[in-house]
Amino acid sequence: MLHPTPGDLRAALSCYADAVIEDERHSTPDTVRRREDTAYTLCVMTGVNDVRQALHTADTLLRTGAPKVTTLPKGGRRSAPTRPKRTDTAAV
């Protein structure tokens, strides 16, 4: 599962709500597609296959605090973790 930031979750929830309202107001192939796309996005972000479950999961993550996401440094790659240098010379 991705670990979306609270801001990303709120933005996705807002987009989904806007899509649902617009589709309910005046349904067209474009509004249906937008509703489906935003539902899919929420499902991917929350790691579930049903939009109702995605809404519940997103609400739970926001209520309990979504995991913090670390950003990659410039260049898009993390450096390999360094191991502490051995100070003894004993064979292992």
Distance bins in CASP14 RR format, pairs under 12 A and 6 or more apart:
PFRMAT RR
TARGET T0000
AUTHOR 0000-0000-0000
RMODE 2
METHOD distances of the structure
MODEL  1
1 43 0 0 0 0 0 1 0 0 0 0 0
1 44 0 0 0 0 1 0 0 0 0 0 0
1 45 0 0 0 0 1 0 0 0 0 0 0
1 46 1 0 0 1 0 0 0 0 0 0 0
1 47 1 0 1 0 0 0 0 0 0 0 0
1 48 0 0 0 0 1 0 0 0 0 0 0
1 54 0 0 0 0 0 1 0 0 0 0 0
1 57 0 0 0 0 1 0 0 0 0 0 0
1 58 0 0 0 0 0 1 0 0 0 0 0
1 61 0 0 0 0 0 1 0 0 0 0 0
1 66 0 0 0 0 0 1 0 0 0 0 0
1 67 0 0 0 0 1 0 0 0 0 0 0
2 8 0 0 0 0 1 0 0 0 0 0 0
2 9 0 0 0 0 0 1 0 0 0 0 0
2 12 0 0 0 0 0 1 0 0 0 0 0
2 41 0 0 0 0 0 1 0 0 0 0 0
2 42 0 0 0 0 0 1 0 0 0 0 0
2 43 0 0 0 0 0 1 0 0 0 0 0
2 44 1 0 0 1 0 0 0 0 0 0 0
2 45 1 0 1 0 0 0 0 0 0 0 0
2 46 0 0 0 0 1 0 0 0 0 0 0
2 47 1 0 0 1 0 0 0 0 0 0 0
2 48 0 0 0 0 0 1 0 0 0 0 0
2 54 0 0 0 0 0 1 0 0 0 0 0
2 57 0 0 0 0 0 1 0 0 0 0 0
2 58 0 0 0 0 0 1 0 0 0 0 0
2 61 0 0 0 0 0 1 0 0 0 0 0
2 66 0 0 0 0 0 1 0 0 0 0 0
2 67 0 0 0 0 1 0 0 0 0 0 0
2 69 0 0 0 0 1 0 0 0 0 0 0
3 9 0 0 0 0 0 1 0 0 0 0 0
3 45 0 0 0 0 1 0 0 0 0 0 0
3 46 0 0 0 0 0 1 0 0 0 0 0
3 47 0 0 0 0 0 1 0 0 0 0 0
3 61 0 0 0 0 1 0 0 0 0 0 0
3 65 0 0 0 0 0 1 0 0 0 0 0
3 66 1 0 0 1 0 0 0 0 0 0 0
3 67 1 0 1 0 0 0 0 0 0 0 0
3 68 0 0 0 0 1 0 0 0 0 0 0
3 69 1 0 1 0 0 0 0 0 0 0 0
3 70 0 0 0 0 1 0 0 0 0 0 0
3 71 0 0 0 0 0 1 0 0 0 0 0
4 10 0 0 0 0 1 0 0 0 0 0 0
4 11 0 0 0 0 1 0 0 0 0 0 0
4 12 1 0 0 1 0 0 0 0 0 0 0
4 13 0 0 0 0 0 1 0 0 0 0 0
4 41 0 0 0 0 1 0 0 0 0 0 0
4 42 0 0 0 0 1 0 0 0 0 0 0
4 43 0 0 0 0 0 1 0 0 0 0 0
4 44 0 0 0 0 1 0 0 0 0 0 0
4 45 1 0 1 0 0 0 0 0 0 0 0
4 46 1 0 0 1 0 0 0 0 0 0 0
4 47 0 0 0 0 0 1 0 0 0 0 0
4 54 0 0 0 0 0 1 0 0 0 0 0
4 57 0 0 0 0 0 1 0 0 0 0 0
4 58 0 0 0 0 1 0 0 0 0 0 0
4 61 1 0 0 1 0 0 0 0 0 0 0
4 62 0 0 0 0 1 0 0 0 0 0 0
4 65 0 0 0 0 0 1 0 0 0 0 0
4 66 1 0 0 1 0 0 0 0 0 0 0
4 67 0 0 0 0 1 0 0 0 0 0 0
4 68 0 0 0 0 0 1 0 0 0 0 0
4 69 1 0 0 1 0 0 0 0 0 0 0
5 11 0 0 0 0 1 0 0 0 0 0 0
5 12 0 0 0 0 0 1 0 0 0 0 0
5 45 0 0 0 0 0 1 0 0 0 0 0
5 58 0 0 0 0 0 1 0 0 0 0 0
5 61 0 0 0 0 1 0 0 0 0 0 0
5 62 0 0 0 0 0 1 0 0 0 0 0
5 65 0 0 0 0 0 1 0 0 0 0 0
5 66 1 0 0 1 0 0 0 0 0 0 0
5 67 0 0 0 0 1 0 0 0 0 0 0
5 68 1 0 0 1 0 0 0 0 0 0 0
5 69 1 0 1 0 0 0 0 0 0 0 0
5 70 0 0 0 0 0 1 0 0 0 0 0
5 71 0 0 0 0 1 0 0 0 0 0 0
6 12 0 0 0 0 0 1 0 0 0 0 0
6 13 0 0 0 0 0 1 0 0 0 0 0
6 45 0 0 0 0 0 1 0 0 0 0 0
6 58 0 0 0 0 1 0 0 0 0 0 0
6 59 0 0 0 0 0 1 0 0 0 0 0
6 60 0 0 0 0 0 1 0 0 0 0 0
6 61 1 0 0 1 0 0 0 0 0 0 0
6 62 1 0 1 0 0 0 0 0 0 0 0
6 63 0 0 0 0 0 1 0 0 0 0 0
6 64 0 0 0 0 0 1 0 0 0 0 0
6 65 1 0 0 1 0 0 0 0 0 0 0
6 66 1 0 1 0 0 0 0 0 0 0 0
6 67 0 0 0 0 1 0 0 0 0 0 0
6 68 0 0 0 0 1 0 0 0 0 0 0
6 69 0 0 0 0 1 0 0 0 0 0 0
7 13 0 0 0 0 1 0 0 0 0 0 0
7 14 0 0 0 0 1 0 0 0 0 0 0
7 15 0 0 0 0 0 1 0 0 0 0 0
7 45 0 0 0 0 0 1 0 0 0 0 0
7 58 0 0 0 0 0 1 0 0 0 0 0
7 61 0 0 0 0 0 1 0 0 0 0 0
7 62 0 0 0 0 1 0 0 0 0 0 0
7 65 0 0 0 0 0 1 0 0 0 0 0
7 66 0 0 0 0 1 0 0 0 0 0 0
7 68 0 0 0 0 0 1 0 0 0 0 0
7 69 0 0 0 0 0 1 0 0 0 0 0
8 14 0 0 0 0 0 1 0 0 0 0 0
8 15 0 0 0 0 0 1 0 0 0 0 0
8 41 0 0 0 0 1 0 0 0 0 0 0
8 42 0 0 0 0 0 1 0 0 0 0 0
8 44 0 0 0 0 0 1 0 0 0 0 0
8 45 1 0 0 1 0 0 0 0 0 0 0
8 46 0 0 0 0 0 1 0 0 0 0 0
8 58 0 0 0 0 1 0 0 0 0 0 0
8 61 0 0 0 0 0 1 0 0 0 0 0
8 62 0 0 0 0 0 1 0 0 0 0 0
8 66 0 0 0 0 1 0 0 0 0 0 0
8 67 0 0 0 0 0 1 0 0 0 0 0
8 69 0 0 0 0 1 0 0 0 0 0 0
9 15 0 0 0 0 0 1 0 0 0 0 0
9 16 0 0 0 0 0 1 0 0 0 0 0
9 41 0 0 0 0 0 1 0 0 0 0 0
9 42 0 0 0 0 1 0 0 0 0 0 0
9 44 0 0 0 0 0 1 0 0 0 0 0
9 45 1 0 0 1 0 0 0 0 0 0 0
9 46 0 0 0 0 1 0 0 0 0 0 0
9 54 0 0 0 0 0 1 0 0 0 0 0
9 55 0 0 0 0 0 1 0 0 0 0 0
9 57 0 0 0 0 1 0 0 0 0 0 0
9 58 1 0 1 0 0 0 0 0 0 0 0
9 59 0 0 0 0 1 0 0 0 0 0 0
9 60 0 0 0 0 0 1 0 0 0 0 0
9 61 1 0 0 1 0 0 0 0 0 0 0
9 62 1 0 1 0 0 0 0 0 0 0 0
9 63 0 0 0 0 0 1 0 0 0 0 0
9 64 0 0 0 0 0 1 0 0 0 0 0
9 65 0 0 0 0 1 0 0 0 0 0 0
9 66 1 0 0 1 0 0 0 0 0 0 0
9 67 0 0 0 0 0 1 0 0 0 0 0
9 69 0 0 0 0 0 1 0 0 0 0 0
10 16 0 0 0 0 0 1 0 0 0 0 0
10 17 0 0 0 0 0 1 0 0 0 0 0
10 42 0 0 0 0 0 1 0 0 0 0 0
10 45 0 0 0 0 0 1 0 0 0 0 0
10 58 0 0 0 0 1 0 0 0 0 0 0
10 59 0 0 0 0 0 1 0 0 0 0 0
10 61 0 0 0 0 0 1 0 0 0 0 0
10 62 1 0 0 1 0 0 0 0 0 0 0
10 65 0 0 0 0 0 1 0 0 0 0 0
10 66 0 0 0 0 1 0 0 0 0 0 0
11 17 0 0 0 0 0 1 0 0 0 0 0
11 18 0 0 0 0 0 1 0 0 0 0 0
11 38 0 0 0 0 0 1 0 0 0 0 0
11 41 0 0 0 0 1 0 0 0 0 0 0
11 42 0 0 0 0 0 1 0 0 0 0 0
11 45 0 0 0 0 1 0 0 0 0 0 0
11 58 0 0 0 0 0 1 0 0 0 0 0
11 62 0 0 0 0 0 1 0 0 0 0 0
12 18 0 0 0 0 0 1 0 0 0 0 0
12 19 0 0 0 0 0 1 0 0 0 0 0
12 37 0 0 0 0 0 1 0 0 0 0 0
12 38 1 0 0 1 0 0 0 0 0 0 0
12 39 0 0 0 0 1 0 0 0 0 0 0
12 40 0 0 0 0 0 1 0 0 0 0 0
12 41 1 0 1 0 0 0 0 0 0 0 0
12 42 1 0 1 0 0 0 0 0 0 0 0
12 43 0 0 0 0 1 0 0 0 0 0 0
12 44 0 0 0 0 1 0 0 0 0 0 0
12 45 1 0 1 0 0 0 0 0 0 0 0
12 46 0 0 0 0 1 0 0 0 0 0 0
12 51 0 0 0 0 0 1 0 0 0 0 0
12 54 0 0 0 0 1 0 0 0 0 0 0
12 55 0 0 0 0 0 1 0 0 0 0 0
12 57 0 0 0 0 0 1 0 0 0 0 0
12 58 1 0 0 1 0 0 0 0 0 0 0
12 59 0 0 0 0 0 1 0 0 0 0 0
12 61 0 0 0 0 0 1 0 0 0 0 0
12 62 0 0 0 0 0 1 0 0 0 0 0
12 66 0 0 0 0 0 1 0 0 0 0 0
13 19 0 0 0 0 0 1 0 0 0 0 0
13 20 0 0 0 0 0 1 0 0 0 0 0
13 38 0 0 0 0 1 0 0 0 0 0 0
13 39 0 0 0 0 0 1 0 0 0 0 0
13 41 0 0 0 0 0 1 0 0 0 0 0
13 42 1 0 0 1 0 0 0 0 0 0 0
13 45 0 0 0 0 1 0 0 0 0 0 0
13 46 0 0 0 0 0 1 0 0 0 0 0
13 51 0 0 0 0 0 1 0 0 0 0 0
13 54 0 0 0 0 1 0 0 0 0 0 0
13 55 1 0 0 1 0 0 0 0 0 0 0
13 56 0 0 0 0 0 1 0 0 0 0 0
13 57 0 0 0 0 0 1 0 0 0 0 0
13 58 1 0 1 0 0 0 0 0 0 0 0
13 59 0 0 0 0 1 0 0 0 0 0 0
13 61 0 0 0 0 0 1 0 0 0 0 0
13 62 0 0 0 0 1 0 0 0 0 0 0
14 20 0 0 0 0 0 1 0 0 0 0 0
14 21 0 0 0 0 0 1 0 0 0 0 0
14 38 0 0 0 0 1 0 0 0 0 0 0
14 41 0 0 0 0 0 1 0 0 0 0 0
14 42 0 0 0 0 0 1 0 0 0 0 0
14 58 0 0 0 0 0 1 0 0 0 0 0
15 21 0 0 0 0 0 1 0 0 0 0 0
15 22 0 0 0 0 0 1 0 0 0 0 0
15 34 0 0 0 0 1 0 0 0 0 0 0
15 35 0 0 0 0 1 0 0 0 0 0 0
15 37 0 0 0 0 1 0 0 0 0 0 0
15 38 1 0 1 0 0 0 0 0 0 0 0
15 39 0 0 0 0 1 0 0 0 0 0 0
15 40 0 0 0 0 0 1 0 0 0 0 0
15 41 1 0 0 1 0 0 0 0 0 0 0
15 42 0 0 0 0 1 0 0 0 0 0 0
15 45 0 0 0 0 0 1 0 0 0 0 0
15 58 0 0 0 0 0 1 0 0 0 0 0
16 22 0 0 0 0 0 1 0 0 0 0 0
16 23 0 0 0 0 0 1 0 0 0 0 0
16 34 0 0 0 0 1 0 0 0 0 0 0
16 35 1 0 0 1 0 0 0 0 0 0 0
16 36 0 0 0 0 0 1 0 0 0 0 0
16 37 0 0 0 0 1 0 0 0 0 0 0
16 38 1 0 1 0 0 0 0 0 0 0 0
16 39 1 0 0 1 0 0 0 0 0 0 0
16 40 0 0 0 0 1 0 0 0 0 0 0
16 41 1 0 0 1 0 0 0 0 0 0 0
16 42 1 0 1 0 0 0 0 0 0 0 0
16 43 0 0 0 0 0 1 0 0 0 0 0
16 45 0 0 0 0 0 1 0 0 0 0 0
16 46 0 0 0 0 0 1 0 0 0 0 0
16 51 1 0 0 1 0 0 0 0 0 0 0
16 52 0 0 0 0 0 1 0 0 0 0 0
16 54 0 0 0 0 1 0 0 0 0 0 0
16 55 1 0 0 1 0 0 0 0 0 0 0
16 58 0 0 0 0 1 0 0 0 0 0 0
17 23 0 0 0 0 0 1 0 0 0 0 0
17 24 0 0 0 0 0 1 0 0 0 0 0
17 34 0 0 0 0 0 1 0 0 0 0 0
17 35 0 0 0 0 0 1 0 0 0 0 0
17 38 0 0 0 0 1 0 0 0 0 0 0
17 39 0 0 0 0 0 1 0 0 0 0 0
17 42 0 0 0 0 0 1 0 0 0 0 0
17 51 0 0 0 0 0 1 0 0 0 0 0
17 55 0 0 0 0 1 0 0 0 0 0 0
17 58 0 0 0 0 0 1 0 0 0 0 0
18 24 0 0 0 0 0 1 0 0 0 0 0
18 25 0 0 0 0 0 1 0 0 0 0 0
18 31 0 0 0 0 0 1 0 0 0 0 0
18 34 0 0 0 0 1 0 0 0 0 0 0
18 35 0 0 0 0 1 0 0 0 0 0 0
18 37 0 0 0 0 0 1 0 0 0 0 0
18 38 0 0 0 0 1 0 0 0 0 0 0
19 25 0 0 0 0 0 1 0 0 0 0 0
19 27 0 0 0 0 0 1 0 0 0 0 0
19 28 0 0 0 0 0 1 0 0 0 0 0
19 30 0 0 0 0 0 1 0 0 0 0 0
19 31 1 0 0 1 0 0 0 0 0 0 0
19 32 0 0 0 0 1 0 0 0 0 0 0
19 33 0 0 0 0 1 0 0 0 0 0 0
19 34 1 0 1 0 0 0 0 0 0 0 0
19 35 1 0 1 0 0 0 0 0 0 0 0
19 36 0 0 0 0 1 0 0 0 0 0 0
19 37 1 0 0 1 0 0 0 0 0 0 0
19 38 1 0 1 0 0 0 0 0 0 0 0
19 39 1 0 0 1 0 0 0 0 0 0 0
19 40 0 0 0 0 0 1 0 0 0 0 0
19 41 0 0 0 0 1 0 0 0 0 0 0
19 42 0 0 0 0 0 1 0 0 0 0 0
19 51 0 0 0 0 0 1 0 0 0 0 0
20 27 0 0 0 0 0 1 0 0 0 0 0
20 31 0 0 0 0 1 0 0 0 0 0 0
20 32 0 0 0 0 0 1 0 0 0 0 0
20 34 0 0 0 0 1 0 0 0 0 0 0
20 35 1 0 1 0 0 0 0 0 0 0 0
20 36 0 0 0 0 0 1 0 0 0 0 0
20 37 0 0 0 0 0 1 0 0 0 0 0
20 38 0 0 0 0 1 0 0 0 0 0 0
20 39 0 0 0 0 1 0 0 0 0 0 0
20 42 0 0 0 0 0 1 0 0 0 0 0
20 51 0 0 0 0 1 0 0 0 0 0 0
20 55 0 0 0 0 0 1 0 0 0 0 0
21 27 0 0 0 0 0 1 0 0 0 0 0
21 31 0 0 0 0 1 0 0 0 0 0 0
21 34 0 0 0 0 0 1 0 0 0 0 0
21 35 0 0 0 0 1 0 0 0 0 0 0
21 38 0 0 0 0 0 1 0 0 0 0 0
22 28 0 0 0 0 1 0 0 0 0 0 0
22 30 0 0 0 0 1 0 0 0 0 0 0
22 31 1 0 1 0 0 0 0 0 0 0 0
22 32 0 0 0 0 1 0 0 0 0 0 0
22 33 0 0 0 0 0 1 0 0 0 0 0
22 34 1 0 0 1 0 0 0 0 0 0 0
22 35 1 0 0 1 0 0 0 0 0 0 0
22 38 0 0 0 0 0 1 0 0 0 0 0
23 29 0 0 0 0 0 1 0 0 0 0 0
23 30 0 0 0 0 1 0 0 0 0 0 0
23 31 1 0 1 0 0 0 0 0 0 0 0
23 32 1 0 0 1 0 0 0 0 0 0 0
23 33 0 0 0 0 1 0 0 0 0 0 0
23 34 1 0 0 1 0 0 0 0 0 0 0
23 35 1 0 1 0 0 0 0 0 0 0 0
23 36 0 0 0 0 1 0 0 0 0 0 0
23 37 0 0 0 0 0 1 0 0 0 0 0
23 38 0 0 0 0 1 0 0 0 0 0 0
23 39 0 0 0 0 0 1 0 0 0 0 0
24 31 0 0 0 0 1 0 0 0 0 0 0
24 32 0 0 0 0 0 1 0 0 0 0 0
24 35 0 0 0 0 1 0 0 0 0 0 0
25 31 0 0 0 0 1 0 0 0 0 0 0
25 35 0 0 0 0 0 1 0 0 0 0 0
26 32 0 0 0 0 0 1 0 0 0 0 0
27 33 0 0 0 0 0 1 0 0 0 0 0
27 34 0 0 0 0 0 1 0 0 0 0 0
27 35 0 0 0 0 1 0 0 0 0 0 0
27 36 0 0 0 0 0 1 0 0 0 0 0
28 34 0 0 0 0 1 0 0 0 0 0 0
28 35 0 0 0 0 0 1 0 0 0 0 0
29 35 0 0 0 0 0 1 0 0 0 0 0
29 36 0 0 0 0 0 1 0 0 0 0 0
30 36 0 0 0 0 0 1 0 0 0 0 0
30 37 0 0 0 0 0 1 0 0 0 0 0
31 37 0 0 0 0 0 1 0 0 0 0 0
31 38 0 0 0 0 0 1 0 0 0 0 0
32 38 0 0 0 0 0 1 0 0 0 0 0
32 39 0 0 0 0 0 1 0 0 0 0 0
33 39 0 0 0 0 0 1 0 0 0 0 0
33 40 0 0 0 0 0 1 0 0 0 0 0
34 40 0 0 0 0 0 1 0 0 0 0 0
34 41 0 0 0 0 0 1 0 0 0 0 0
35 41 0 0 0 0 0 1 0 0 0 0 0
35 42 0 0 0 0 0 1 0 0 0 0 0
35 51 0 0 0 0 1 0 0 0 0 0 0
36 42 0 0 0 0 0 1 0 0 0 0 0
36 43 0 0 0 0 0 1 0 0 0 0 0
36 51 0 0 0 0 1 0 0 0 0 0 0
37 43 0 0 0 0 0 1 0 0 0 0 0
37 44 0 0 0 0 0 1 0 0 0 0 0
37 51 0 0 0 0 0 1 0 0 0 0 0
38 44 0 0 0 0 0 1 0 0 0 0 0
38 45 0 0 0 0 0 1 0 0 0 0 0
38 51 0 0 0 0 1 0 0 0 0 0 0
38 54 0 0 0 0 0 1 0 0 0 0 0
38 55 0 0 0 0 0 1 0 0 0 0 0
38 58 0 0 0 0 0 1 0 0 0 0 0
39 45 0 0 0 0 0 1 0 0 0 0 0
39 46 0 0 0 0 0 1 0 0 0 0 0
39 48 0 0 0 0 0 1 0 0 0 0 0
39 49 0 0 0 0 0 1 0 0 0 0 0
39 50 0 0 0 0 1 0 0 0 0 0 0
39 51 1 0 1 0 0 0 0 0 0 0 0
39 52 0 0 0 0 1 0 0 0 0 0 0
39 53 0 0 0 0 0 1 0 0 0 0 0
39 54 1 0 0 1 0 0 0 0 0 0 0
39 55 0 0 0 0 1 0 0 0 0 0 0
39 58 0 0 0 0 0 1 0 0 0 0 0
40 46 0 0 0 0 0 1 0 0 0 0 0
40 47 0 0 0 0 0 1 0 0 0 0 0
40 48 0 0 0 0 0 1 0 0 0 0 0
40 49 0 0 0 0 1 0 0 0 0 0 0
40 50 0 0 0 0 0 1 0 0 0 0 0
40 51 0 0 0 0 1 0 0 0 0 0 0
40 54 0 0 0 0 1 0 0 0 0 0 0
41 47 0 0 0 0 0 1 0 0 0 0 0
41 51 0 0 0 0 1 0 0 0 0 0 0
41 54 0 0 0 0 1 0 0 0 0 0 0
41 58 0 0 0 0 0 1 0 0 0 0 0
42 48 0 0 0 0 1 0 0 0 0 0 0
42 49 0 0 0 0 0 1 0 0 0 0 0
42 50 0 0 0 0 1 0 0 0 0 0 0
42 51 1 0 0 1 0 0 0 0 0 0 0
42 52 0 0 0 0 0 1 0 0 0 0 0
42 53 0 0 0 0 1 0 0 0 0 0 0
42 54 1 0 1 0 0 0 0 0 0 0 0
42 55 1 0 0 1 0 0 0 0 0 0 0
42 56 0 0 0 0 0 1 0 0 0 0 0
42 57 0 0 0 0 1 0 0 0 0 0 0
42 58 1 0 0 1 0 0 0 0 0 0 0
42 59 0 0 0 0 0 1 0 0 0 0 0
42 61 0 0 0 0 0 1 0 0 0 0 0
43 49 1 0 0 1 0 0 0 0 0 0 0
43 50 1 0 0 1 0 0 0 0 0 0 0
43 51 1 0 0 1 0 0 0 0 0 0 0
43 52 0 0 0 0 0 1 0 0 0 0 0
43 53 1 0 0 1 0 0 0 0 0 0 0
43 54 1 0 1 0 0 0 0 0 0 0 0
43 55 0 0 0 0 1 0 0 0 0 0 0
43 56 0 0 0 0 0 1 0 0 0 0 0
43 57 0 0 0 0 1 0 0 0 0 0 0
43 58 0 0 0 0 1 0 0 0 0 0 0
44 51 0 0 0 0 0 1 0 0 0 0 0
44 54 0 0 0 0 1 0 0 0 0 0 0
44 57 0 0 0 0 0 1 0 0 0 0 0
44 58 0 0 0 0 0 1 0 0 0 0 0
45 51 0 0 0 0 0 1 0 0 0 0 0
45 54 1 0 0 1 0 0 0 0 0 0 0
45 55 0 0 0 0 0 1 0 0 0 0 0
45 57 0 0 0 0 1 0 0 0 0 0 0
45 58 1 0 0 1 0 0 0 0 0 0 0
45 61 0 0 0 0 1 0 0 0 0 0 0
45 62 0 0 0 0 0 1 0 0 0 0 0
45 66 0 0 0 0 1 0 0 0 0 0 0
45 69 0 0 0 0 0 1 0 0 0 0 0
46 52 0 0 0 0 0 1 0 0 0 0 0
46 53 1 0 0 1 0 0 0 0 0 0 0
46 54 1 0 1 0 0 0 0 0 0 0 0
46 55 0 0 0 0 1 0 0 0 0 0 0
46 56 0 0 0 0 1 0 0 0 0 0 0
46 57 1 1 0 0 0 0 0 0 0 0 0
46 58 1 0 1 0 0 0 0 0 0 0 0
46 59 0 0 0 0 1 0 0 0 0 0 0
46 60 0 0 0 0 1 0 0 0 0 0 0
46 61 1 0 0 1 0 0 0 0 0 0 0
46 62 0 0 0 0 0 1 0 0 0 0 0
46 66 0 0 0 0 0 1 0 0 0 0 0
47 53 0 0 0 0 1 0 0 0 0 0 0
47 54 1 0 0 1 0 0 0 0 0 0 0
47 56 0 0 0 0 0 1 0 0 0 0 0
47 57 1 0 0 1 0 0 0 0 0 0 0
47 58 0 0 0 0 0 1 0 0 0 0 0
47 61 0 0 0 0 0 1 0 0 0 0 0
48 54 1 0 1 0 0 0 0 0 0 0 0
48 55 0 0 0 0 1 0 0 0 0 0 0
48 56 0 0 0 0 1 0 0 0 0 0 0
48 57 1 0 1 0 0 0 0 0 0 0 0
48 58 0 0 0 0 1 0 0 0 0 0 0
48 60 0 0 0 0 0 1 0 0 0 0 0
48 61 0 0 0 0 0 1 0 0 0 0 0
49 57 0 0 0 0 0 1 0 0 0 0 0
50 56 0 0 0 0 1 0 0 0 0 0 0
50 57 0 0 0 0 1 0 0 0 0 0 0
51 57 0 0 0 0 0 1 0 0 0 0 0
51 58 0 0 0 0 0 1 0 0 0 0 0
52 58 0 0 0 0 0 1 0 0 0 0 0
52 59 0 0 0 0 0 1 0 0 0 0 0
53 59 0 0 0 0 0 1 0 0 0 0 0
53 60 0 0 0 0 0 1 0 0 0 0 0
54 60 0 0 0 0 0 1 0 0 0 0 0
54 61 0 0 0 0 0 1 0 0 0 0 0
55 61 0 0 0 0 0 1 0 0 0 0 0
55 62 0 0 0 0 0 1 0 0 0 0 0
56 62 0 0 0 0 0 1 0 0 0 0 0
56 63 0 0 0 0 0 1 0 0 0 0 0
57 63 0 0 0 0 0 1 0 0 0 0 0
57 64 0 0 0 0 0 1 0 0 0 0 0
57 66 0 0 0 0 0 1 0 0 0 0 0
58 64 0 0 0 0 0 1 0 0 0 0 0
58 65 0 0 0 0 0 1 0 0 0 0 0
58 66 0 0 0 0 1 0 0 0 0 0 0
59 65 0 0 0 0 0 1 0 0 0 0 0
59 66 0 0 0 0 0 1 0 0 0 0 0
60 66 0 0 0 0 1 0 0 0 0 0 0
61 67 0 0 0 0 1 0 0 0 0 0 0
61 68 0 0 0 0 0 1 0 0 0 0 0
61 69 0 0 0 0 0 1 0 0 0 0 0
70 76 0 0 0 0 0 1 0 0 0 0 0
70 78 0 0 0 0 1 0 0 0 0 0 0
71 78 0 0 0 0 0 1 0 0 0 0 0
72 78 1 0 0 1 0 0 0 0 0 0 0
72 79 0 0 0 0 0 1 0 0 0 0 0
73 79 1 0 0 1 0 0 0 0 0 0 0
86 92 0 0 0 0 1 0 0 0 0 0 0
END
